[in-house]
Amino acid sequence: MQVTRLRVYPVKSFAGRDATSAVVRPWGLEGDRRWGVVEPDGTPVTARERNALLALTAEPLADGGLLLSAPGDAEPLRVDPPLGAAPIPVGHSRQQEALPAGDEADAWLSERMRMPLRLVWQPDPRHRPVNPAHGGRPGEGLSLADAGPLLLASEASLAQLDAWTPDDVPPLDIVRFRPNVVVDGDAPFAEDAWTRVRIGGVRFRFGEVCDRCVMTTIDPETLARGKEPIRTLAKHRKWDGATWFGVRLIPELDGAGASASAHRIAIGDEVEVEVG
């Protein structure tokens, strides 16, 4: 089994970006979901409520900044990390404050979404703990991702889901599930039983199976909503009142002072698993 795709989402709920390799940090992949969108009062806004966020893109820069763009833009907007800004209150779970990106970024975002919004940056993911209910342990931090540092999805599981789905429904792109790592798979849904997984030279601990929301029913290209895959998952993968696809992983990095190069994963890396 090996890695077939890597994805990073620089801004929570924006479109993701493919990568050939990525640095693994204790809180997730380098540059993944350090930025988020909120209303003026700090209430988080995601593509669950505002599908059009999925049409916006953000290119991460080496200094932690972004190039923001949207369909029809002549040029991207550069946004630097707001290191000197005063924190503002935000409503992300276990994240009380974030740094505002500034008026220019807010105006860009508000104009394209046709509502007043702010872009915010998480300065230190170590301060947002992984909830123990989602597999976290003391001292483990998290980006602005929903519940776990990294999401892994399996092509074998997607193939099984497609086989379950009615014939008149086109095969779904795994991008719908917004994974960070895609593997070519073992048996379908074998990942549910993993205890730990090693990708290249980096070890991860199983956090939990991922519960899926209505964002998976939004076509990432057309932004149209449908009933799949939730309808089919509910027939085959429903328990505890939710539907499930993919697993959340928590990095277990060797040595606090190890270099970033020692914690890099890439397409083609072998994937070894522990079960039980």
N, C-alpha and C positions, 0 to 999 in steps of 0.2 A: 504494500500500500504506500502511496506517495502523495505529496501535495501537488494539486493540479491548478490551483488558483489562489491568489492572495488579494484581499480587498481591504482598503482603508477608507474611513469615512471622516474626513477632517472636521466637518461641521455636523453635529447630530441632526439627522433627518434630511440633509442634503444628499444628492447622488454620491455614490461611492466611486473609488478609483482603483483600477487594477494596479498591482505592483509585481515585479519579478522577485523582489526580496523585501524583507522588513525587519527592523530591529525590534526585539521584544523587550519591553520594560515591565517592571513588576505590576503595573496597572493596565497593561495591554500593549498593542502595537504602537510603535513610535508614530505620533501625529494623529492617532485615532480618537475622534470625539473629544478633543480638548476645547472645542468651541460649541456654543449652543445658541438657540434663539429663544427669546423671552418677550413677553408683553412689557409695556412700560412699568407695570407694577412688579415685574419679576416672575410672573407665571410662565412656566415653560410652554413652548409651542412646538409641536412635532407634526410630522406628515400624517399622523393618525387623524388630526383635525384639519390640517391644511395640506392637501395632496400636492399643491404646487411647489412645496419646498423640494420635492424630489427632482424638479427640473433645474434646480440651481446647483452649480458646481463650485468646488473650492480646490485649488491646487496648493498643496503645502509647500512652503519654502524652507530652506535650510535653517533660517533663524527662528522658525516657529510661526512665521507670518503666513498669510494666505493671499492668493489671487482669486477673487470672487468673479464669477461670470454667470450670465443667464442667456437663454436663447435670444438672439437679436442684438446682444451687446456688441458695440464696436471694439471696445477694449476692456480687459478685466480691471477690477479695482484692487489695488494693493492695500492690505490691512496688516499692520505690524502688531506684534503682541503688546498689549497696553500695560507695559510693566510699571509705569508711574501713575496709573489711574487709581482713583479711590474706589474701593469695593462697593458694590451695590447688592442689596438682598435679592436672592433668587429662590425659586421654589423647587429646585431639583432635590430629590430625596437625599438626605445626608450631605447636602451641599447648601449651606446657608448663604454664601456670598460668592460672587464672581467679579471679574474686572470688565468694565464696559469697553467695547472696541472703539467707540467714539461716534461723533455726529455724522461723519461722512459714511461710515459703514451702516449706521442705523437708517440714514436717508436712502441709501442704495437698497437695503433690504425692504424697507417699508414701501418704497415705490413699486417694487416688483411683486410684493405680496398684497398690495393695496390695503394695508392696515398698518397702524403704528407698531413697530417692532424694534427690538434692540438685539445686537449681536454681542455675546459675552464670551469671555475666555476664562478657563479654569487654570489658575497659575500653578497649583501644586496638587496633583492627583493623590498624593499620599495622605491628604487630609480628608478624603472621602472614602470611608471604609467599605469594603465588600460586606454586605449584610450576611450574618451567620445563617440566616434562613436560605441564602443562595450559595452556601458552601464556603463563606468567608471565614478567615481566622484572624485573630488579633494582629494588627500591623499591616494587613493587606489593603492596598489602596485601589482606587477605581477612577477611571476617566468619567465622562458624562454618559457613558453607556448605561443602559437600563439597569442591569443586575450583575453582570460578570465581565471580566477583563477581555475575554476573547470568545468568539462564537465559531464553532466548527460545524460544517455540514458535509454530508457524504453524498457522492454521486450515486452510490448504490441505493441509498434511501430515497433519493429523488426519483430514480428509475422505478422503484416500487410504488411510490406515490403516483407517478404518471400511469403505471399499469392499473392502479385502482381508479383513476379518474375517468369519467365518461369519455367515449371515443370522440365526441364532438368538441372536446376541449383540447386546444393545442398544448403540447408539452410546455411546462413552465420553466423559465430561466431560474436557476438557483439564486440569482441576484435578488429575487423577491424576498428571500429569507435573510438578506443582509449579513452573510457570513464574513468573517475575517479570513478563515482558512477553509478551503474545499479540498477534500481528499477523494481519491478514486474509489475508495470503498472496500469494505469487507462484505459480509452479509448485510442486507438491509437492516438498518437500525441497530446494528451491533454496537454502535457507539453508546447506546443507552447504558450498557453494562461495563464500560471502561472505568477503571480506577485511576490510572495515570496513562499519559501518552507522551512519547518522546518524538519531537519533530526535529530532524537534523540532530543537533546537539543540545536542544533545549527541552527541558522537561516541564510538563504541565500536570496539574491535578484536576480531576473531574470535579466540577462544581455542582451541576444539575442538568437535567434535560430542560430544553428551552420551551417555555409556553409561548404560543404564537398569537398575534393580535391581528386586527383588521388591516394593518399595513401590508401584510402579505397578499391581500386581495387587490392591491393597487398595481396596475401595469406600470412598470418603471419607465416605459417609453411613451405611452399614450396618456398616462395618469388616470385612465378609466378604472372604475371599481367593478369588481365582479364578485362571484361567490366562492371561487376557488383561490387557494387550496383549502380554506377553512371547512368548506362543506364536506370534502372528501376526508380530510383529516379527522373530522368529527365522527365519521363512521368507523374509522380504524384506529385512531390514535387519540382518543378522548378519555381522560380520567381526571378526577379531582376538579371537575367543572371547566377544564381547559383542554386545548389541543396542543400537540407537542411535535416539534421537529428541530433537530440539531441539538448540540450540547454546549454548555458554557464551560470554559476551561480557565484555570487560574495558574499563572506562571509560577514555577518553583525554580528560581534562578540560583545558580551556584556562585556564591561569593559576592558580597556587597560591593566590592571594589573591582569586579571583573569588567573588562572592556565591552563596549557595545558590540564589537565584532564577534565576541564569543556568544552573543545572544541573538544572532541573526538567523532567520529562517528564510527559505527560498523555494520557489517552484521546483519540483523535482526531488525535494528532500524526502528521504525515507521516513515512514511513520511506524513506530513501534508502540504497541499497547500492552497495558497490564489490565487483567480482568480479575475481579474478586478481591 
